[in-house]
Amino acid sequence: MTRRFFAPWAACLLLCVAVAPAADQKPAGWTPELMLKARTVGEPTVSPDGRRVAFVVSSAVTEGEKSEWLSQIHLVGSDGANPLQLTRGDKSATAPAWSPDGQAIAFLSPRTGPRANLWRIRIDGGEAEQLTDEKGGITSFDWSPDGRQIAFLMPDPKSDAEERADREKRDAFVVNENFKRSRLYVVSLAFAADGKRTVRKLTGGEMHVGGLLGGRNFDWSPDSTRIVFTHQPTPLVDDWQKTDLSLVDVATTKITTLATTAASETQPVFSPDGRLIACAVSENPPHWAFASRVQLLSPTGEPPRLLAETFDMKPAIVGWSQAGNSVLIGETRRTLQGLSALPIDGSPAIDLSPADRMVSLPSLNAGRTHLAFVSEASDRAPEVFVSPTSQFQARQVSQVQDLPRLPIGKTEVVSWKSTDGREIEGLLTYPVDYQTGTRAPLLVIVHGGPTGVFAQTCIVARGPYPIAVFAAHGYAVLRCNVRGSSGYGKEFRFSNYQDWGGGDYRDIITGVDALIERGLVDPERLGVMGWSYGGYMTSWIITQTKRFKAASVGAGVTNLMSFTGTADIADFIPDYMGGEFWDEFDRWRSHSAMFQIKGAATPTLIQHGDKDVRVPISQGYELYNALKRQGVPVKMVVYPRQPHSLQEPKLQLDAAQRNVEWFDQWLGVTAKP
């Protein structure tokens, strides 16, 4: 059963995973098109015997009318030997999970329809076998420890009457009614008398299984008789604060409440002996800045026990140790993601991974003897690694990247003091071929969240802000982990409450000033950009200062009031602002860019997906029209079909290209030949 979750100057570094292109095809430097060749590596999982590793590789497909990320499952020995691509075709295969006997892998794929179903393939070869044919679309699953059943989550499908009404254009709907809740099911791997596999629904009623916070939504008991699961009343995003835990008896479908408090309980995982369940429990009441601890629950009703607080108070539960005396967690520590063990006796967490190693997407195998994870660095593209759990000894097992060997700007962690003396940290990428003593144009990037964090991930990666390309064009790039970011502890993460655009703005400006004081950047050539909350900060910055010569706002919140009235997270801003806007009107107004927009003059690029329900596109139009009516150079690009983050490779490429061109234009930078 798979356990998943999440100086001296140098002129340049070389991307060490690359394969050099032929001499007559050698590009001059990084471009958005080349960056799109970087593959995404994820969902690593080790076989029960620890001898093999399965993982997913995603590549951009952009030929002709296609614009998608195609994912396939790969297999390799835990010593890195005998790599092979296990699945193929023009449909993605994701979420590999080993059978308890280690002879097969189950996975999700929409091979026979528009939605994902369960498939199984033997690792010694042969065609994949379809296990389910459900029209709701399966979202996650897990094998029972005895290998006889697979539990899965699936939202309620539309009824025949609803589908007929859709076809006949009688499809009016009432907001927040007729929810399509996610339910827990099991499918038997043995055939019934009718030659089909039996699928049974285990949950119903006003219970949506799963939630916003991610991680594990359900887990089998070691004896395969019960499943612990997380649930909330509806699929509405705001209902994450009402998440509880229950147990279901698989044979009888009887449900027993396990944890139902005003806190949010998530990520349940059974101990190896089945006597305890570890989960993450939020503070009471829960807040959008998220703070939680690991708690131990007893299926027999004994009082719950809280384990020690973790560094960031945002633990992602990976699973239990083999001996059952600690709970393994992943957590961000400043600009790195690491792995720790929380002893169940309540003593402090013990770091397992070294301080200089990025450990993301960790998962334990069924025997808890091996750990698989993805690791990368600013100058090293992501690959899969494996370590025994007895002692952390990372071994790289995948070699899936095929990128050109090109110079890449050096990235280092920098820190500075903000106006109130608080230490702020960020990542600074130098221009390729940077010469000591010269001043480079500077681009500032602000992350989303606001509880996001810039970590030491590879700068050759997909996204609207192509850092490697910026560095190749001669820019320095500063990514600020302003107050409100994860990775620096609860107090830091909560320190922007009722103060968006206040301390976080000063954190950015003091960071820019620190680089100017060091003689690294040109104060006359500054640009700023960000997506989501980063877009909020960018729109805010152009109303507060004219120091920046160009800006790019991606899916930005520009008006706190109209955002709250149209977004799918109506509880979000009231939590951060300490009340509803009709009670705290002055606070909401004073922290909204649209109420400070008079006199803004920074040339601004706006990018927004037209299917964004998290930050509706009207936020972008408000900013666009306000700037346009004041004669400010502004351009708004709408990306069809895209939700809050851009999904299609061709549109991701368009966004990156436009950002490079925009800043080159307004900061007077000419790309090197």
Secondary structure, 3 states (H helix, E strand, C coil): CCECCCCCCCCCEECCCCCCCCHHHCCCCCCHHHHCCCCEEEEEEECCCCCEEEEEEEEEECCCCCCEEEEEEEEEECCCCCCEECCCCCCCCEEEEECCCCCEEEEEECCCCCCCEEEEEECCCCCCEECCCCCCCCCEEEECCCCCEEEEEEECCCCHHHHHHHHCCCCCCCCCCCCCCEEEEEEEEEECCCCCEEEEECCCCCCEECCCCCCCCEEECCCCCEEEEEEECCCCHHHHHHCEEEEEECCCCCEEEEECCCCCEEEEEECCCCCCEEEEEECCCCCCCCCEEEEEECCCCCCCEECCCCCCCCCEEEEECCCCCEEEEEEEECCEEEEEEEECCCCCCEECCCCCCCCEEEEECCCCCEEEEEEEECCEEEEEEEEECCCCCCEECCCCCCCCCCEECCEEEEEEECCCCCEEEEEEECCCCCCCCCCEEEEEEECCCCCCCCCCCCCCCCCCCCHHHHHHCCCEEEEEECCCCCCCCHHHHCCCCCCCCCHHHHHHHHHHHHHHHCCCEEEEEEEEEEECHHHHHHHHHHHHCCCCCEEEEECCCCCHHHHHHHCCCCCHHHHHHCCCCCCCHHHHHHCCHHHCCCCCCCCEEEEEECCCCCCCCHHHHHHHHHHHHCCCCEEEEEECCCCCCCCCHHHHHHHHHHHHHHHHHHHCCCCCC
